[in-house]
Amino acid sequence: MKRKLISLLLVLVLILSMAPIASAETGTSTFFSFFVVQEIPDSDEHIGIENAVVVIYADDVEIFRCNTSTIGRILFTEGLPSGTTTLRITVDFPVGYTLQRVTYSFFAGGGSVSLMSDGTFIITNLSGFFIDFGITWRVAPDAGTPPPPDRFTDVPPTAWFHDAVAFVYDEGIMRGASPTTFDPMADFHREQVVATLFRMYHGRPANASDPTATPFADVDPGRWYAPYIAWAFEQGIVTGQTATTFGTGDPVTRQDFAVLVHRFASFTGADTSVPDDFILQFIDQFPDADTTGSWAQDALAWAFHTGLITGTGEGVVLPWGSAIRAEAATILMRYVQRIA
């Protein structure tokens, strides 16, 4: 995965419902509605353009600015300054990435579009009642950009999770939260767990040929996570929180993470047995071990027996606590090195 070309799709749909441009004497102005949609195929994290900044200028006066992490809704709806004749749209890409290719679609009652060498669009001679404008950018890592985790500003070389982050990134199991951050202390979500297991098993991310149908109402078949959840359900790795709910977007608990990895191990034919005396030792060793859900006791004991999971610095298991990304990277690295 190191220095792999990252293709990112950013679709900006500008809908400008226009009355004809009026003179300053009339006091009227063009109505301007701006909508941003970002689609990153085959990704569980917003890589590459999470920190891109979109800015719109009307006759060189900034009228709108947003970070692409706020995409997916109508962001700006108001009148342009009276007499506006030119719109300029710029995007500043994150550090470490540069524009590789840009295309656009343009439909309007009147006006013309110019594309600058830096990817800036300039729309002139505005007229008509509306304009539809779509833009697609592709960016690539700069040559010589250091690979993660050294590029991740929140993964210092001395961090306990540094080597694990490097391992899961290099193996294509996990990705960054942005080009420059891993977000190690953030919660790991249920759909992200099954995505990592899919990649570990297949050695690749999901693609358009992978099935997406599931019985879960909260799994949109058009979203990036659908093929991962469909695969995990088909293999018996996940059963859902209910018969019709997967729990998309929910943080995974430490015990549920153990359950999913345990089922994955069983699916792949790995040894998941645990000596009876170890289970008793496990319960005696950690004061909160007996709070583990009945469905997760065997899996959590197996995870401790194999060394995938260890107790916290406070000497507890925290079965109901959320697993964070740094812990997920560590557990998955240990699985590959010790069990796979």
C-alpha positions as CSV (number, residue, x, y, z in Angstrom):
1,M,0.0,0.0,0.0
2,K,3.0,2.3,0.5
3,R,3.0,5.1,-2.0
4,K,0.1,3.6,-3.7
5,L,-1.8,5.9,-6.0
6,I,-4.8,7.1,-4.1
7,S,-7.8,8.0,-6.3
8,L,-10.3,10.2,-4.7
9,L,-13.6,11.3,-6.1
10,L,-15.0,14.7,-5.1
11,V,-18.2,15.7,-6.8
12,L,-19.3,19.3,-6.3
13,V,-22.8,20.0,-7.6
14,L,-23.4,23.8,-7.8
15,I,-27.1,24.6,-8.3
16,L,-27.5,28.3,-9.0
17,S,-31.2,29.3,-9.4
18,M,-30.8,32.6,-11.1
19,A,-33.0,35.5,-12.1
20,P,-31.2,37.5,-14.7
21,I,-28.3,39.5,-13.3
22,A,-29.7,42.8,-12.3
23,S,-28.1,46.2,-12.1
24,A,-27.2,47.7,-8.8
25,E,-30.1,50.1,-9.1
26,T,-32.7,47.3,-8.8
27,G,-31.3,46.0,-5.5
28,T,-31.9,42.3,-6.6
29,S,-29.2,39.6,-6.8
30,T,-28.6,36.1,-8.1
31,F,-29.8,33.4,-5.8
32,F,-27.0,30.9,-5.2
33,S,-27.4,27.4,-3.8
34,F,-24.2,25.3,-3.2
35,F,-24.2,21.5,-2.5
36,V,-21.2,19.3,-2.0
37,V,-21.1,15.5,-2.4
38,Q,-18.0,13.5,-1.7
39,E,-17.7,9.8,-2.7
40,I,-14.7,7.7,-1.9
41,P,-15.2,4.3,-3.4
42,D,-13.8,1.4,-1.4
43,S,-12.8,3.3,1.6
44,D,-13.8,3.3,5.3
45,E,-12.1,6.5,6.0
46,H,-11.9,9.9,4.3
47,I,-8.4,9.6,2.9
48,G,-6.8,12.3,0.8
49,I,-9.4,15.0,0.8
50,E,-10.7,15.1,4.4
51,N,-8.9,18.4,4.9
52,A,-9.3,19.9,1.5
53,V,-10.7,23.4,1.6
54,V,-13.3,24.6,-1.0
55,V,-13.5,28.4,-1.4
56,I,-15.9,30.3,-3.7
57,Y,-15.3,33.9,-4.8
58,A,-17.8,36.3,-6.4
59,D,-15.8,38.9,-8.4
60,D,-12.7,38.1,-6.3
61,V,-14.6,38.5,-3.0
62,E,-14.8,35.4,-0.8
63,I,-18.4,34.4,-0.2
64,F,-18.1,30.8,1.0
65,R,-15.5,28.5,2.5
66,C,-15.8,24.9,3.9
67,N,-13.7,22.0,4.8
68,T,-14.6,18.9,2.9
69,S,-15.2,17.0,6.2
70,T,-18.5,19.0,6.3
71,I,-19.7,17.6,2.9
72,G,-23.0,15.9,2.3
73,R,-25.5,18.7,2.8
74,I,-26.5,22.1,1.4
75,L,-23.8,24.3,2.8
76,F,-24.6,27.7,1.3
77,T,-27.9,29.3,0.1
78,E,-28.2,33.0,-0.3
79,G,-27.9,35.8,-2.9
80,L,-24.7,36.7,-4.7
81,P,-23.6,40.3,-4.4
82,S,-25.6,42.4,-6.8
83,G,-24.0,42.6,-10.2
84,T,-21.8,39.5,-9.9
85,T,-20.3,38.5,-13.2
86,T,-17.6,36.0,-12.3
87,L,-17.4,33.0,-9.9
88,R,-14.1,31.4,-9.0
89,I,-13.9,28.0,-7.3
90,T,-10.7,26.8,-5.7
91,V,-9.7,23.7,-3.7
92,D,-6.6,23.5,-1.4
93,F,-5.6,19.9,-1.1
94,P,-4.0,18.5,2.1
95,V,-0.3,18.5,2.6
96,G,1.4,15.6,0.8
97,Y,-1.1,15.5,-2.1
98,T,-1.3,17.3,-5.4
99,L,-3.8,17.5,-8.2
100,Q,-3.4,14.8,-10.8
101,R,-6.4,15.1,-13.0
102,V,-9.6,17.2,-13.0
103,T,-12.7,17.0,-15.1
104,Y,-16.0,18.9,-15.0
105,S,-19.6,19.1,-16.4
106,F,-21.3,22.4,-17.0
107,F,-24.9,23.2,-17.9
108,A,-26.3,26.7,-17.8
109,G,-28.5,29.2,-19.6
110,G,-25.4,31.2,-20.3
111,G,-21.8,31.6,-19.2
112,S,-18.4,30.0,-19.9
113,V,-15.9,28.0,-17.8
114,S,-12.2,28.2,-17.8
115,L,-10.0,25.6,-16.0
116,M,-6.7,26.9,-14.7
117,S,-3.5,24.7,-14.4
118,D,-3.9,24.6,-10.6
119,G,-7.4,23.1,-10.8
120,T,-9.2,26.5,-10.2
121,F,-12.4,27.0,-12.1
122,I,-13.5,30.4,-13.3
123,I,-17.1,30.9,-14.5
124,T,-17.7,34.2,-16.4
125,N,-20.5,35.9,-18.2
126,L,-23.1,34.6,-15.8
127,S,-26.7,34.7,-17.2
128,G,-29.8,32.6,-17.2
129,F,-31.9,31.1,-14.5
130,F,-29.7,28.4,-13.2
131,I,-26.3,26.7,-13.5
132,D,-25.4,23.1,-12.8
133,F,-21.7,22.5,-12.3
134,G,-20.0,19.2,-11.4
135,I,-16.3,18.8,-10.7
136,T,-14.2,15.6,-10.2
137,W,-10.7,15.8,-8.8
138,R,-8.1,13.0,-8.6
139,V,-5.1,13.6,-6.3
140,A,-2.0,11.5,-5.7
141,P,0.7,11.5,-3.0
142,D,3.6,13.8,-3.6
143,A,6.8,12.1,-4.7
144,G,9.1,11.7,-1.8
145,T,6.3,12.0,0.8
146,P,7.2,9.8,3.7
147,P,5.0,6.8,4.1
148,P,2.7,6.3,7.1
149,P,3.0,6.2,10.0
150,D,5.9,8.7,9.8
151,R,3.6,11.0,7.9
152,F,1.0,10.7,10.6
153,T,1.5,13.6,12.9
154,D,-0.4,11.8,15.7
155,V,1.7,8.6,15.6
156,P,5.1,9.6,17.1
157,P,8.0,7.1,16.9
158,T,7.9,6.6,20.6
159,A,4.1,5.8,20.8
160,W,3.2,2.3,22.0
161,F,1.1,1.8,18.9
162,H,3.6,3.1,16.3
163,D,4.8,-0.3,15.0
164,A,1.2,-1.6,14.9
165,V,0.0,1.3,12.8
166,A,2.9,0.9,10.4
167,F,2.1,-2.9,10.1
168,V,-1.6,-2.6,9.4
169,Y,-1.1,0.3,7.0
170,D,1.6,-1.5,5.1
171,E,-0.5,-4.7,4.9
172,G,-3.5,-2.8,3.6
173,I,-5.6,-3.7,6.7
174,M,-6.2,-0.2,8.0
175,R,-5.9,3.3,6.6
176,G,-5.4,6.8,8.0
177,A,-8.2,9.1,9.0
178,S,-6.6,11.7,6.7
179,P,-3.3,12.0,4.8
180,T,-1.5,13.2,7.9
181,T,-3.4,11.7,10.8
182,F,-4.3,8.2,12.0
183,D,-6.6,9.3,14.9
184,P,-5.3,6.5,17.2
185,M,-7.6,7.4,20.2
186,A,-10.8,7.5,18.2
187,D,-13.4,4.8,18.5
188,F,-13.2,1.9,16.1
189,H,-16.6,1.2,14.5
190,R,-18.4,-2.1,13.8
191,E,-18.3,-1.7,10.0
192,Q,-14.6,-0.9,10.2
193,V,-13.9,-4.2,12.0
194,V,-15.5,-6.3,9.3
195,A,-13.7,-4.3,6.6
196,T,-10.3,-5.1,8.2
197,L,-11.2,-8.8,8.4
198,F,-12.3,-8.9,4.8
199,R,-9.0,-7.4,3.7
200,M,-7.0,-9.8,5.9
201,Y,-8.8,-12.7,4.4
202,H,-8.9,-11.7,0.7
203,G,-5.7,-9.6,0.6
204,R,-7.6,-6.8,-1.1
205,P,-10.4,-4.3,-0.5
206,A,-13.9,-5.0,-1.7
207,N,-14.8,-4.0,-5.3
208,A,-17.9,-3.6,-7.4
209,S,-18.2,-7.4,-8.0
210,D,-18.7,-8.2,-4.3
211,P,-22.3,-8.7,-3.1
212,T,-23.9,-5.9,-1.0
213,A,-27.2,-7.4,0.0
214,T,-27.8,-7.9,3.8
215,P,-30.9,-8.2,6.0
216,F,-30.0,-5.1,7.9
217,A,-32.1,-1.9,7.5
218,D,-29.2,0.3,8.5
219,V,-26.8,-1.0,5.8
220,D,-27.2,1.1,2.7
221,P,-26.1,-1.2,-0.2
222,G,-24.6,1.8,-2.0
223,R,-22.2,2.7,0.8
224,W,-18.6,1.6,1.0
225,Y,-19.2,-0.8,3.9
226,A,-22.0,-2.8,2.3
227,P,-19.9,-5.5,0.7
228,Y,-17.8,-6.0,3.9
229,I,-20.9,-6.5,6.0
230,A,-22.5,-8.7,3.4
231,W,-19.5,-10.9,3.3
232,A,-19.2,-11.1,7.1
233,F,-22.9,-11.9,7.5
234,E,-22.7,-14.6,4.8
235,Q,-19.7,-16.3,6.6
236,G,-21.4,-16.1,10.0
237,I,-18.9,-13.6,11.4
238,V,-21.6,-11.1,12.2
239,T,-25.2,-11.7,13.1
240,G,-26.2,-8.1,13.8
241,Q,-27.4,-6.4,16.9
242,T,-30.9,-7.5,16.0
243,A,-32.3,-9.4,13.0
244,T,-32.7,-6.2,11.1
245,T,-30.0,-3.9,12.6
246,F,-26.2,-4.2,12.2
247,G,-25.3,-1.2,14.3
248,T,-23.6,0.8,11.5
249,G,-21.6,3.7,13.0
250,D,-21.6,2.3,16.5
251,P,-18.3,2.0,18.3
252,V,-17.3,-1.7,18.8
253,T,-16.8,-2.8,22.4
254,R,-13.7,-4.7,23.4
255,Q,-15.7,-7.9,24.0
256,D,-17.5,-7.6,20.7
257,F,-14.2,-7.0,18.9
258,A,-13.0,-10.2,20.5
259,V,-16.1,-12.0,19.3
260,L,-15.7,-10.9,15.7
261,V,-12.0,-11.8,15.6
262,H,-12.8,-15.2,17.3
263,R,-15.5,-16.0,14.7
264,F,-13.1,-14.9,11.9
265,A,-10.5,-17.3,13.3
266,S,-13.0,-20.2,13.4
267,F,-14.1,-19.3,9.8
268,T,-10.5,-19.6,8.6
269,G,-9.9,-22.8,10.5
270,A,-7.6,-21.5,13.2
271,D,-7.4,-23.2,16.6
272,T,-9.8,-21.4,18.9
273,S,-9.7,-23.8,21.9
274,V,-8.9,-22.5,25.4
275,P,-8.0,-24.7,28.3
276,D,-10.6,-24.8,31.1
277,D,-8.1,-23.8,33.7
278,F,-7.1,-20.7,31.8
279,I,-10.8,-19.5,31.7
280,L,-10.9,-19.8,35.5
281,Q,-7.5,-18.1,35.8
282,F,-8.8,-15.3,33.5
283,I,-11.8,-14.7,35.6
284,D,-9.8,-14.7,38.8
285,Q,-7.1,-12.4,37.4
286,F,-9.3,-9.5,36.3
287,P,-11.9,-8.1,38.7
288,D,-14.3,-7.0,36.0
289,A,-13.9,-10.2,33.9
290,D,-17.2,-11.5,35.3
291,T,-19.1,-8.6,33.8
292,T,-18.4,-9.9,30.3
293,G,-21.5,-10.7,28.3
294,S,-22.3,-14.4,28.2
295,W,-22.0,-14.4,24.4
296,A,-18.5,-13.0,24.6
297,Q,-16.9,-15.0,27.5
298,D,-15.3,-17.7,25.4
299,A,-14.1,-15.3,22.7
300,L,-12.6,-12.8,25.2
301,A,-10.8,-15.7,27.1
302,W,-9.4,-16.9,23.8
303,A,-8.2,-13.4,22.9
304,F,-6.4,-13.2,26.2
305,H,-5.1,-16.7,25.9
306,T,-3.5,-16.0,22.5
307,G,-2.2,-12.6,23.6
308,L,-4.3,-10.7,21.2
309,I,-5.8,-8.6,24.0
310,T,-4.3,-7.7,27.3
311,G,-5.6,-5.9,30.3
312,T,-5.4,-2.2,30.7
313,G,-2.9,-0.4,32.8
314,E,-5.4,-0.4,35.7
315,G,-5.5,-4.2,35.7
316,V,-9.0,-4.5,34.2
317,V,-10.5,-6.0,31.1
318,L,-13.1,-3.3,30.3
319,P,-15.3,-5.7,28.2
320,W,-17.9,-3.0,27.7
321,G,-15.4,-0.2,26.9
322,S,-15.0,0.9,23.3
323,A,-12.1,-0.3,21.3
324,I,-10.0,2.5,19.9
325,R,-8.1,2.6,16.6
326,A,-4.7,2.2,18.2
327,E,-5.9,-1.0,20.1
328,A,-7.5,-2.3,16.9
329,A,-4.2,-1.9,15.0
330,T,-2.3,-3.7,17.7
331,I,-4.8,-6.6,17.9
332,L,-4.9,-7.1,14.2
333,M,-1.1,-7.0,13.9
334,R,-0.8,-9.7,16.6
335,Y,-3.5,-11.8,14.9
336,V,-1.5,-11.8,11.6
337,Q,1.8,-12.5,13.3
338,R,0.6,-15.2,15.7
339,I,-2.5,-16.9,14.3
340,A,-3.0,-16.3,10.6
